[in-house]
Amino acid sequence: MPLRKFAKRLTSPIEEQDRQNLAKFCADLDVLPISQVEPRVPVRVAGEIQTVLIVPRAGSPSLEVTVGDGEAQLVGVFFGRRKILGLTPGRRLILSGVAASEGSRTFIYNPIYELLP
């Protein structure tokens, strides 16, 4: 049996292995999976930063951080910020706030964040 598991690990793409490891890491924390987030409800989610963008909103910059937990994604939006130390792609964190939905994307505006090791 261990040989079959080892062979599967060798033949699966590295991206799939990373996704599975991230999903397992997030499942071990006391947070809600991103796929279960509902609009207008306070949530606490965990994941890994995939992208960091500076987007102009209403004439001032906003930092948009896309976070994925291996199953789904959401965007944390920090109004009036161009940079926040520690928020870089590949960093794992927990976001807390009230979820909002625009189209097919889920947002948390000005979330409370906790950087994870």
N, C-alpha and C positions, 0 to 999 in steps of 0.2 A: 504494500500500500504506500509506504513512504517513497518508493521509486516512482510510482505514478504521479504523486504530488510534485516531486522534483522535476520530472519530465515536463509536466504542465507548466511549471515555473520557467523552465528553459525555453519553451516554445511560445509563451504568451508575450505580446509586445510590452516593452518597458513602460509605456504610457498607461497601459491597463493595470500593470502591477502598482504603479504610483497611485492611480485612482483608487484601487482597492485598499492600499495602505492608508491613504488619506481618509477614506470612508470609515475604516476601522478605527483610526485615531479619533475622529469626530464622534463616532458612536460610543466610545468609552467615556466621553465627557458628559456632564449633565446639561445638555443643550437640546434644542429642538432641531430636527433635520430641516434643511432649507426647503426641501420639497413639500413639507407640511406647513409652511408659513402661510398665514391668512392675512389679508389686508386689514388695517385698523385694529390690530391686536398687538399688545406688547410681546416681543419675542427676545430670545437669547439664542444666538446661533454661533457655530464655530466653523472655521474653514481655513483655507490657504489663499492668500492674495494672488490673483492671477494677472490682473492689470491695474495700473494706476494712471489715471488721466486727469488733466486739468481742463475743465470745460467751463466756458463762460455761461453764466446763468444770470439773467436780469442785470447785466452790466458789471457783475463782479465775478471773480474766479471761484470755481468750486472744484474740490478734489473728489474725484469719483474712484472708488476702490471696488473692483469686482472680486468677490469672494466665492469660492466653490468648496463644497464639502465632499466631492467625489461623486455626487449624485445630481446636484442642482447648483444654481448660482443665484446670487443676489448682489446688489450694488449698494455700498455705503456712500452717502454723499455728505461731504463736509463743506458747508457754505462758507465763503470768504477765505478759504485756505488754498494756498498754492502747494504747500508741502507740510507733511507731518513726519517728524523723525521716527524711524522705525517701521513706517508703512511702506514696505518695498515688496515687489513680487517675490513669491516663495515663502514669505513670512506667515506663520500661523497665528490666528487671533480669534478672540470671541467678540462679537458685536451684540449690543443690546439696544433696543429702541422699539418704536412703533413702526410696523411694516406698512408700506404703501405699494400699490400696483399701478403701473402705467403700461397699458398694452400687455405684452407678454413678459415684461420685466418686473422684478420685485425690488423695491428700494427701502432703505432705512435712512432717513434724513437726520443728520447730526447725531450719529450713534455714539454711545459710550463704548469704548473699545478697551480690550485687555490683550496685550501681547503675550503670546505663549512661547516657551522655549523651543 
